[in-house]
Each structure stands twice: as C-alpha cells, then as structure tokens.
Amino acid sequence: MIILLFGLMTSIMGDDNSKLFNFTQRVDHFGSSNLGNLTFTQNLLVDDTRWGGAQTRAPIFVLFGGEDGELFAPERYGTLAKSADEFKAMIIHIQHRFYGDSIPLGTIESAMADHQVRSCLATDQALQDYAVIIQSLKVNYSARNSPVIVMGIGYAGALATWFRLRYPEIAIGALASSTPLLYYGNSTTSDGYCSIVSNDFKDVNPKCYESIRRSWKEIDDIAIKPNGLAELTNIFNTCRPLQSSEEIKHWLAQMYSAAVQYDEPNNLGVKTICDYAVNKPSSIDGVATAIRGKLIMENCLQNHIIGVKSPFEPFANDTVAWEWQRCNELIFPVGCLEETMLPAKPFNFIEFKKSCQSRFGVLPNPHSPISFFGSKNIIESLTGFGGNIIFSNGLRDPFSSGSILQDLSKTIVAIKTTEGTTCMDMTSSNLDFNDPEWLIAQRKQELDIFKDWIDHFHHISGSYPTSFSLFITYCLQILVFSFMTL
C-alpha cells in the first residue's frame, strides 16, 4: 500500500492489477513563460503486484507515453511484461503531456489556443514530467535504492534515450523500440522509409508492387476528368467529398505504410492488400476493393484534411498536439523518390516550414530536441557521454531507416531482426506462446542486458548505497513543489 507524502497524487484501482494515479504536474517546469504555478493533471498507471519491494532493491521499469495518448496494463507489452515477471519489477506507464486525459486547461482546444501553454508542449518539459514522477514514486515507495530502467516505442523511445542522456542519475538504462532517432535530428536521408515500404510489398508480391505503382496515375487521370473528384469520392467511399486527388493518395500511402509497420511475421496485412490489388481489372479497383472489403470497418473512409503539409506523414496522428510537435521540434523529413512504390514527393523543408508558419506561427528547428546536449548530431552525444541504451528494431519496419542499427559502444547496443516489424518486441501479446523463435530470442537478449545493468547497479550501490540525505532531498523537493502549487 502506498503512503502519500504529499497531496499531489491520488489513485484509483483499475480493472486489472494496475492503479491509475492522477499526478499534479507543473505546466512550465523552467519558468520560460508567464504561467507561474499553473498545473495540470497527468495520468499514470502503476502495477506493483509483482514488485519484490524496496527491501530487496527490486527494479522499477517505466514506460514513457507518446503521441498515442494511451495507457495500457503491462500485459499489453511483451518485453515489459516479461521484465516484471523475471525481475519482480514495478511497472509504471506515464501518459505524455497534452495527450489522452493529461491536458492542461481541461481540453486540447483550450490548451493549444493559448500560445504560452502551447509552448510548453516540448520534449524538455515532457522529460522533466517523467523525472518528477519517477522521483516522487520512489519517495512514496521508499525505493531510493531500486534501479530504474526507462522504455519507449517510436517517439517515446526517443524520449527514453534523451532521458537516459539527460538524467543518468535517475535511470540506469533505456530501451528504445522502433525509434527513428536520426530523423528527429535530421541526421539521415529522407527516402529510406518509403524504400522499405516498397521493398516489403515487392517481397510479398511483385505484381502487387507494380499494380500499386500504376494506381497513382489512374487516380490522377480520373481526377482531371469532369466530375472526376466526385467519381473518386464514390470509388473510395470517402466520408467527405475529395477536394483533390492528393487527399486519397496521401491516405493510401499511409495505409500501405501502416500495413508494413504493423504486419505480422507471416505478412498478413500486406498480403491481404495484395490479394485484392492483383485480382481486379484495374489497379484502382483492386485498391478500392481492399479498402471496402477488409481494411475499413466503418461505413465510409475517414479522410481528414491535413493541417501541416508534409509529403508523407507515416501513420499520421491527426491531433493538433502532434501537428504542433511535428512543426516545433519533431520534424520528420520523410520523402518518396520516383523509384519507390509510393507517390513521388521528396521532402521540401521550405514548403514544410511555410505550412508550419501558417498553421502555428512557428519556424521549425530540426535540431531543437537535441540542442540541450550541446551537439547538433545525436550520434556525437551518444558516443560522447551515453551508455546503457538498447536500440531495438525489426528491419521490415520502415522506421528502422532512421534508427540506430549498429552498436555505438559496448553499452550502446543495437538489436535487430530481419523479420521484425514495428516494436514487435514490446507489443506482441503472445508472450512466447506462439511467437516466432527470433522474437523470443530478441526479448531474451534485451532481458539479459537488463540483468547486467541491474546486477552492476546492485554491485555499485551495495558498496556505496544511496545516501539518506539524498532521499531527504527528494522529499524536500517534492514538498516545496506541493506548497508552491497550492
């Protein structure tokens, strides 16, 4: 049972073994605005049912939330659930600020309309959120000698990496699963994502690959006819009349990329699309049939207007919060060349910058997420002072084109699987029962590294235990914060 030292956090027992906590968090940690002590409620799940306890210095595993805004029990996450069982670990899942129910001012519309509040949707603020929560929970559980390992998927994996670099005294290690870290720092070519999507389709069915390539011209040919857009609206059964052929092409490109990203090892998602695409008289008929028959469960295709113009937004999150982050910090410079299966649209930073300025009045800074490390190259930061970081990738995942795929040192390692897609080590729910051998081996390799980190921490802290004075300092910091927010 948790004994609260301060009145900033309340808990509600969830449907499973997890407790839902509501944590009072400061909107601006760094005084960069005039918001003063304005706070918001940040949600997190805590599962301590398998935790070995503070007396045994059992570890704490923290899953950082990302732009999806979801909070799930540990059983939804492969490596995380295995870690809890093997290491008798406490599991914490923290929701990202401005997503899910963790939104300042009550609604995302209000938060994003206030330019000072909106400016606090930033990576450094999110990292500080996680630091405050982790330290607070360690105080509440008297777990000052319990090692912490942070994890994340995609963008949240980048947060876990940056957290390990910025707060090494809090986290002994980090796992970044399917994290396109090099894209965020503008440190890789822009066409890799589209190339992997194309190659995955070609490997499954070369005829399907060619059929999809031809479909873009078919769409454009229909669009330029009198009432052509109305015809396309009918063919694809869109919920809103199409305003241009680019809308449906953009949506289809997302669908194809999502099919690759979240494909099962037997190529089910891609294969389903291809079965339809190659068995119709025209490419466009095959694609439309696939949408109507298998891939869309709604009555019509939800075609949203894209607020920020980018040639290709892989598996786009349609929230205004994510659009803001994409413009302000997390630039994703993905473009497609003529040689790929997807529509040819190279990334144009000038056009992207114009759309961001029009949408939010900001100019993108491609290096801002890593500027606090004093380097414009994340590789330099990692090799300069990083350690105990795992980059996990499946090479069929398009995001792997922007990921770390080679070991950078003895303690910054890349684990990659040829057959893997997006974050399969973290999201597969089979937990080894029906998983392929390569996925079981991937998880085991990650857990073996975790064990080395934890054993090393216990060896060091056994000789030099965390001081009681540091523990008291944590308590005082939290109490001061609680009084400031009253």
C-alpha positions as CSV (number, residue, x, y, z in Angstrom):
1,M,0.0,0.0,0.0
2,I,1.3,3.4,-0.9
3,I,1.6,6.1,1.8
4,L,1.5,9.6,0.2
5,L,3.9,12.1,1.5
6,F,2.1,15.0,-0.3
7,G,-1.3,15.8,-1.6
8,L,-0.4,15.9,-5.3
9,M,-1.3,12.4,-6.3
10,T,-4.4,10.3,-5.9
11,S,-5.0,6.8,-7.1
12,I,-7.9,4.7,-8.3
13,M,-7.8,0.9,-8.6
14,G,-8.1,-0.1,-12.2
15,D,-9.9,-3.1,-13.7
16,D,-6.6,-5.2,-13.6
17,N,-3.8,-5.1,-11.2
18,S,-2.8,-1.6,-12.1
19,K,-3.6,1.6,-10.1
20,L,-4.4,4.8,-12.0
21,F,-2.8,7.8,-10.5
22,N,-3.6,11.4,-11.1
23,F,-0.4,13.5,-10.6
24,T,-0.5,17.2,-10.3
25,Q,2.2,18.5,-12.6
26,R,3.5,21.9,-13.4
27,V,2.8,23.1,-16.9
28,D,6.1,25.1,-17.1
29,H,8.9,23.5,-15.2
30,F,11.6,26.0,-16.3
31,G,9.9,29.4,-16.0
32,S,10.2,30.0,-19.7
33,S,6.7,31.5,-19.8
34,N,4.5,33.7,-17.6
35,L,2.3,30.8,-16.5
36,G,3.7,30.8,-12.9
37,N,2.5,27.9,-10.9
38,L,-0.2,26.7,-13.4
39,T,-0.7,23.0,-13.1
40,F,-2.4,20.1,-14.9
41,T,-3.3,16.5,-14.0
42,Q,-1.1,13.9,-15.5
43,N,-2.2,10.3,-15.6
44,L,-0.1,7.2,-14.9
45,L,-0.6,3.5,-14.3
46,V,1.3,1.7,-11.6
47,D,1.4,-2.1,-11.2
48,D,3.3,-3.1,-8.1
49,T,1.7,-6.5,-7.7
50,R,4.8,-8.4,-8.8
51,W,7.3,-5.9,-7.3
52,G,9.8,-7.5,-4.9
53,G,9.8,-4.5,-2.7
54,A,12.2,-1.8,-1.6
55,Q,13.9,-4.0,0.9
56,T,15.2,-6.3,-2.0
57,R,16.0,-3.2,-4.1
58,A,13.8,-4.7,-6.8
59,P,13.8,-2.6,-10.1
60,I,11.3,-0.2,-11.4
61,F,10.5,-0.2,-15.2
62,V,9.0,2.9,-16.6
63,L,7.2,3.0,-20.0
64,F,7.1,6.5,-21.4
65,G,3.9,7.5,-23.2
66,G,4.0,9.0,-26.6
67,E,1.6,10.7,-29.0
68,D,-1.0,8.0,-29.0
69,G,-2.1,9.1,-25.5
70,E,-3.0,5.5,-24.5
71,L,-2.4,3.9,-21.1
72,F,-2.3,0.1,-21.1
73,A,-1.6,-2.6,-18.5
74,P,1.9,-4.2,-18.7
75,E,0.4,-7.4,-20.1
76,R,0.0,-5.5,-23.4
77,Y,3.7,-5.1,-23.7
78,G,6.0,-8.0,-24.5
79,T,9.4,-7.1,-23.0
80,L,7.8,-5.1,-20.3
81,A,5.6,-7.9,-19.0
82,K,8.4,-10.4,-19.2
83,S,10.6,-8.0,-17.2
84,A,8.1,-7.7,-14.5
85,D,7.9,-11.4,-14.1
86,E,11.6,-12.1,-14.3
87,F,12.9,-9.2,-12.1
88,K,10.0,-8.8,-9.8
89,A,9.7,-5.3,-11.1
90,M,7.3,-2.5,-10.5
91,I,5.8,-1.2,-13.8
92,I,4.9,2.4,-14.4
93,H,3.2,3.7,-17.6
94,I,3.2,7.5,-17.8
95,Q,0.9,9.4,-20.2
96,H,2.6,12.2,-22.2
97,R,1.5,15.8,-21.5
98,F,-1.2,17.1,-23.9
99,Y,-2.3,13.6,-24.9
100,G,-5.1,11.3,-23.6
101,D,-6.5,12.9,-20.4
102,S,-3.3,14.6,-19.4
103,I,-4.2,18.0,-20.9
104,P,-3.6,21.5,-19.4
105,L,-6.7,23.8,-19.2
106,G,-9.0,20.8,-19.5
107,T,-9.3,20.5,-23.3
108,I,-6.8,20.2,-26.1
109,E,-8.6,23.1,-27.9
110,S,-8.1,25.4,-24.9
111,A,-4.5,24.3,-24.4
112,M,-3.5,24.8,-28.0
113,A,-5.3,28.1,-28.3
114,D,-3.2,29.6,-25.5
115,H,0.3,30.3,-27.1
116,Q,2.1,30.2,-23.7
117,V,0.5,26.9,-22.7
118,R,1.1,25.5,-26.2
119,S,4.8,26.4,-26.0
120,C,5.1,24.0,-23.0
121,L,4.3,21.1,-25.3
122,A,8.0,20.4,-25.7
123,T,10.4,17.5,-25.3
124,D,12.3,19.1,-22.4
125,Q,9.1,19.7,-20.5
126,A,8.0,16.1,-21.1
127,L,11.3,14.7,-19.9
128,Q,11.0,16.8,-16.7
129,D,7.5,15.5,-16.2
130,Y,8.9,11.9,-16.2
131,A,11.7,12.9,-13.9
132,V,9.4,14.4,-11.3
133,I,7.0,11.5,-11.3
134,I,9.7,8.8,-11.0
135,Q,11.4,10.6,-8.1
136,S,8.1,11.1,-6.4
137,L,7.1,7.5,-6.7
138,K,10.5,6.3,-5.4
139,V,10.0,8.5,-2.3
140,N,6.5,7.2,-1.8
141,Y,7.7,3.6,-2.0
142,S,10.9,4.2,0.0
143,A,12.6,2.8,-3.1
144,R,15.6,5.0,-3.3
145,N,17.9,2.0,-3.9
146,S,15.7,0.5,-6.6
147,P,17.2,0.9,-10.1
148,V,15.1,2.4,-12.8
149,I,15.0,1.4,-16.5
150,V,13.0,3.6,-18.9
151,M,11.5,2.4,-22.2
152,G,9.6,3.8,-25.1
153,I,8.2,3.0,-28.5
154,G,8.7,5.2,-31.5
155,Y,8.8,8.9,-30.4
156,A,8.6,7.7,-26.8
157,G,11.7,5.7,-27.4
158,A,13.5,8.9,-28.4
159,L,12.3,10.3,-25.1
160,A,13.7,7.3,-23.2
161,T,17.0,7.8,-25.0
162,W,17.2,11.6,-24.3
163,F,16.1,10.9,-20.7
164,R,19.0,8.5,-20.1
165,L,21.4,11.1,-21.5
166,R,19.9,14.0,-19.5
167,Y,19.0,12.2,-16.2
168,P,21.6,9.4,-15.8
169,E,21.3,9.7,-12.1
170,I,17.6,8.7,-12.3
171,A,17.7,5.9,-14.9
172,I,20.4,3.3,-15.1
173,G,19.4,2.4,-18.7
174,A,16.9,2.8,-21.6
175,L,15.3,0.7,-24.2
176,A,14.2,2.5,-27.4
177,S,12.0,0.2,-29.6
178,S,11.4,1.1,-33.3
179,T,12.7,4.7,-32.7
180,P,13.6,6.8,-35.7
181,L,16.0,8.9,-33.7
182,L,18.1,10.0,-36.7
183,Y,15.1,11.6,-38.3
184,Y,14.4,13.8,-35.4
185,G,17.9,15.2,-35.6
186,N,17.8,15.5,-39.4
187,S,20.8,13.0,-39.5
188,T,19.7,10.6,-42.2
189,T,18.4,10.5,-45.7
190,S,14.7,11.2,-46.2
191,D,13.8,8.4,-48.7
192,G,14.6,5.3,-46.5
193,Y,11.1,5.0,-45.1
194,C,9.4,4.8,-48.5
195,S,12.0,2.4,-49.8
196,I,11.4,-0.1,-47.0
197,V,7.6,0.1,-47.5
198,S,8.1,-0.6,-51.3
199,N,10.5,-3.4,-50.7
200,D,8.2,-5.2,-48.3
201,F,5.4,-5.1,-50.8
202,K,7.7,-6.2,-53.6
203,D,9.0,-9.2,-51.5
204,V,5.4,-10.3,-50.8
205,N,4.1,-10.0,-54.4
206,P,6.0,-8.2,-57.2
207,K,2.8,-7.9,-59.2
208,C,1.1,-6.1,-56.3
209,Y,4.0,-3.7,-56.1
210,E,3.6,-2.8,-59.8
211,S,-0.1,-2.6,-59.5
212,I,0.1,0.0,-56.7
213,R,2.7,2.0,-58.6
214,R,0.3,2.2,-61.6
215,S,-2.7,3.2,-59.4
216,W,-1.4,6.7,-58.7
217,K,-1.6,7.6,-62.4
218,E,-5.0,6.1,-62.6
219,I,-6.2,8.2,-59.7
220,D,-4.8,11.4,-61.3
221,D,-6.3,10.5,-64.7
222,I,-9.8,10.2,-63.1
223,A,-9.3,13.4,-61.1
224,I,-8.8,15.6,-64.1
225,K,-12.0,14.5,-65.8
226,P,-15.2,16.5,-65.4
227,N,-16.7,15.4,-62.1
228,G,-13.6,13.3,-61.6
229,L,-13.2,14.1,-57.9
230,A,-16.8,13.1,-57.3
231,E,-16.1,9.8,-59.1
232,L,-13.1,9.2,-56.8
233,T,-15.2,10.1,-53.8
234,N,-17.6,7.4,-54.9
235,I,-15.0,4.8,-55.7
236,F,-13.3,5.1,-52.3
237,N,-16.5,5.9,-50.4
238,T,-14.9,8.8,-48.5
239,C,-16.9,10.4,-45.7
240,R,-16.2,13.9,-47.1
241,P,-16.1,14.9,-50.8
242,L,-12.5,14.9,-52.0
243,Q,-11.0,18.3,-52.8
244,S,-8.0,16.9,-54.7
245,S,-6.6,13.6,-55.7
246,E,-3.7,14.3,-53.3
247,E,-6.1,13.6,-50.4
248,I,-6.8,10.0,-51.3
249,K,-3.2,9.4,-52.5
250,H,-2.0,10.6,-49.1
251,W,-4.4,8.4,-47.3
252,L,-3.5,5.3,-49.3
253,A,0.2,5.9,-48.7
254,Q,-0.5,5.9,-45.0
255,M,-2.5,2.7,-45.3
256,Y,0.3,0.9,-47.1
257,S,2.9,2.1,-44.6
258,A,0.7,1.0,-41.7
259,A,0.2,-2.4,-43.3
260,V,4.0,-2.8,-43.3
261,Q,4.7,-1.2,-39.9
262,Y,2.3,-3.5,-38.1
263,D,2.5,-6.6,-40.2
264,E,2.7,-10.0,-38.6
265,P,5.6,-12.2,-39.4
266,N,3.5,-14.1,-42.0
267,N,2.9,-10.9,-44.0
268,L,-0.8,-11.0,-43.3
269,G,-1.5,-7.3,-43.6
270,V,0.5,-6.7,-46.8
271,K,-0.7,-10.0,-48.2
272,T,-4.4,-9.0,-47.7
273,I,-3.9,-5.8,-49.6
274,C,-2.1,-7.6,-52.4
275,D,-4.7,-10.3,-52.8
276,Y,-7.2,-7.6,-53.7
277,A,-4.9,-5.4,-55.7
278,V,-3.8,-8.1,-58.2
279,N,-7.2,-9.7,-58.8
280,K,-9.1,-6.8,-60.3
281,P,-9.1,-5.5,-63.9
282,S,-7.6,-2.2,-62.9
283,S,-5.2,-1.3,-60.1
284,I,-7.6,1.3,-58.7
285,D,-10.4,-1.2,-58.5
286,G,-8.2,-3.6,-56.6
287,V,-7.2,-0.9,-54.1
288,A,-10.7,0.3,-53.6
289,T,-12.0,-3.3,-53.1
290,A,-9.3,-3.9,-50.4
291,I,-10.5,-0.8,-48.5
292,R,-14.1,-1.7,-48.7
293,G,-13.8,-5.4,-48.1
294,K,-11.1,-5.9,-45.5
295,L,-9.4,-2.8,-44.2
296,I,-12.1,-0.3,-43.3
297,M,-14.7,-1.3,-40.7
298,E,-16.6,2.0,-40.8
299,N,-19.4,2.9,-43.2
300,C,-17.1,5.3,-45.0
301,L,-13.4,6.2,-45.3
302,Q,-12.5,9.0,-42.9
303,N,-10.4,11.4,-45.0
304,H,-9.2,14.2,-42.7
305,I,-7.7,17.4,-44.0
306,I,-4.0,17.6,-43.3
307,G,-3.2,20.7,-41.3
308,V,0.6,20.6,-41.8
309,K,1.7,20.0,-45.3
310,S,4.3,17.2,-45.4
311,P,4.8,15.0,-48.5
312,F,4.2,11.9,-46.4
313,E,3.3,11.5,-42.7
314,P,3.7,7.9,-41.8
315,F,0.7,6.6,-39.9
316,A,-0.4,10.1,-39.0
317,N,-1.8,11.1,-35.7
318,D,-4.5,13.7,-36.5
319,T,-4.4,15.6,-33.3
320,V,-3.4,19.2,-33.3
321,A,-0.9,18.5,-30.5
322,W,1.1,16.1,-32.7
323,E,1.0,18.6,-35.6
324,W,2.4,21.2,-33.2
325,Q,5.2,18.9,-32.1
326,R,5.9,18.0,-35.7
327,C,6.3,21.7,-36.6
328,N,8.0,22.9,-33.4
329,E,10.6,20.1,-32.8
330,L,10.0,16.7,-34.1
331,I,10.5,17.3,-37.8
332,F,10.1,14.0,-39.7
333,P,11.8,14.6,-43.1
334,V,10.3,11.7,-45.0
335,G,10.0,11.9,-48.7
336,C,9.5,9.4,-51.5
337,L,11.6,9.3,-54.7
338,E,10.5,8.1,-58.2
339,E,11.9,4.6,-57.6
340,T,9.6,3.7,-54.8
341,M,6.0,2.3,-54.9
342,L,4.6,5.4,-53.2
343,P,3.8,8.7,-54.8
344,A,7.0,10.6,-55.7
345,K,7.3,13.6,-53.4
346,P,10.7,14.5,-52.0
347,F,10.7,16.3,-48.6
348,N,10.8,20.0,-49.1
349,F,11.8,21.8,-45.9
350,I,11.0,25.2,-47.3
351,E,7.4,24.2,-48.1
352,F,7.1,22.4,-44.8
353,K,8.4,25.5,-42.9
354,K,5.8,27.7,-44.7
355,S,2.9,25.4,-43.7
356,C,4.1,25.4,-40.1
357,Q,4.4,29.1,-40.0
358,S,0.9,29.5,-41.5
359,R,-0.6,26.9,-39.1
360,F,1.1,27.9,-35.8
361,G,3.2,30.9,-36.5
362,V,6.4,29.0,-35.7
363,L,9.5,28.1,-37.7
364,P,10.7,24.5,-37.3
365,N,14.1,23.9,-35.8
366,P,15.3,20.4,-36.8
367,H,17.9,20.3,-34.1
368,S,15.9,21.5,-31.1
369,P,15.3,18.1,-29.5
370,I,19.0,17.5,-29.0
371,S,20.1,21.1,-28.5
372,F,20.3,20.7,-24.8
373,F,23.2,18.2,-25.3
374,G,25.3,20.9,-26.9
375,S,25.5,19.0,-30.2
376,K,23.6,19.0,-33.5
377,N,24.4,15.3,-34.0
378,I,22.8,12.8,-31.7
379,I,25.5,10.2,-32.5
380,E,28.1,12.6,-31.1
381,S,26.0,12.9,-27.9
382,L,25.5,9.2,-27.6
383,T,29.1,8.3,-28.1
384,G,30.4,11.3,-26.1
385,F,28.7,10.6,-22.8
386,G,25.9,8.0,-23.3
387,G,25.7,4.4,-22.1
388,N,23.3,1.6,-21.2
389,I,20.9,2.1,-24.1
390,I,19.3,-0.5,-26.3
391,F,18.0,0.3,-29.8
392,S,15.7,-2.4,-30.9
393,N,14.5,-2.7,-34.5
394,G,12.9,-5.0,-37.0
395,L,14.3,-4.4,-40.4
396,R,10.9,-4.7,-42.1
397,D,9.8,-1.7,-40.1
398,P,10.1,1.5,-42.2
399,F,11.1,3.4,-39.1
400,S,14.3,1.4,-39.0
401,S,15.6,3.6,-41.8
402,G,16.0,6.3,-39.2
403,S,17.1,4.1,-36.3
404,I,20.4,3.2,-34.8
405,L,21.3,-0.2,-36.4
406,Q,24.9,-0.7,-35.3
407,D,26.5,-0.8,-31.8
408,L,27.9,2.5,-30.9
409,S,29.9,1.2,-27.9
410,K,29.9,-1.8,-25.6
411,T,27.0,-0.3,-23.7
412,I,25.0,1.3,-26.5
413,V,23.8,-1.7,-28.5
414,A,21.6,-2.3,-31.5
415,I,19.4,-5.4,-31.5
416,K,17.8,-6.0,-34.9
417,T,15.8,-8.8,-36.5
418,T,15.4,-9.4,-40.2
419,E,11.7,-10.4,-40.0
420,G,10.6,-7.9,-37.4
421,T,8.2,-5.0,-37.9
422,T,7.3,-2.1,-35.7
423,C,8.0,-2.6,-32.0
424,M,7.2,-6.3,-32.0
425,D,9.4,-6.9,-29.0
426,M,7.2,-4.5,-27.0
427,T,3.7,-5.0,-28.4
428,S,3.3,-8.7,-29.2
429,S,0.7,-10.1,-26.8
430,N,1.6,-13.8,-27.3
431,L,4.4,-13.6,-24.8
432,D,6.4,-16.5,-26.3
433,F,3.5,-19.0,-26.6
434,N,3.0,-18.6,-30.4
435,D,5.8,-16.1,-31.1
436,P,8.5,-17.0,-33.6
437,E,11.8,-18.1,-32.3
438,W,13.6,-15.0,-33.5
439,L,11.2,-12.8,-31.4
440,I,11.7,-14.9,-28.3
441,A,15.4,-14.6,-28.8
442,Q,15.2,-10.9,-29.2
443,R,13.3,-10.5,-26.0
444,K,15.8,-12.7,-24.2
445,Q,18.7,-10.6,-25.4
446,E,17.0,-7.5,-24.1
447,L,16.3,-9.1,-20.7
448,D,19.9,-10.4,-20.4
449,I,21.2,-6.8,-20.9
450,F,18.7,-5.6,-18.3
451,K,20.1,-8.1,-15.9
452,D,23.6,-6.9,-16.5
453,W,22.6,-3.3,-15.8
454,I,20.7,-4.3,-12.6
455,D,23.5,-6.5,-11.3
456,H,26.0,-3.8,-11.9
457,F,23.9,-1.2,-10.1
458,H,23.4,-3.5,-7.1
459,H,27.2,-4.2,-7.0
460,I,28.0,-0.5,-7.0
461,S,25.1,0.6,-4.7
462,G,26.0,-2.3,-2.4
463,S,29.3,-0.6,-1.7
464,Y,28.0,2.9,-1.9
465,P,24.3,2.9,-1.0
466,T,22.2,5.9,-1.9
467,S,22.6,8.3,1.0
468,F,19.7,9.1,3.4
469,S,20.5,12.8,2.8
470,L,19.7,12.4,-0.9
471,F,16.5,10.6,0.0
472,I,15.5,13.6,2.3
473,T,16.5,16.0,-0.5
474,Y,14.0,14.2,-2.8
475,C,11.3,14.6,-0.1
476,L,12.0,18.3,0.4
477,Q,12.0,19.0,-3.3
478,I,8.5,17.4,-3.7
479,L,7.2,19.1,-0.6
480,V,8.4,22.5,-1.8
481,F,6.7,21.9,-5.1
482,S,3.5,20.9,-3.4
483,F,3.4,24.2,-1.4
484,M,4.2,26.2,-4.5
485,T,1.2,24.8,-6.3
486,L,-1.3,25.3,-3.6
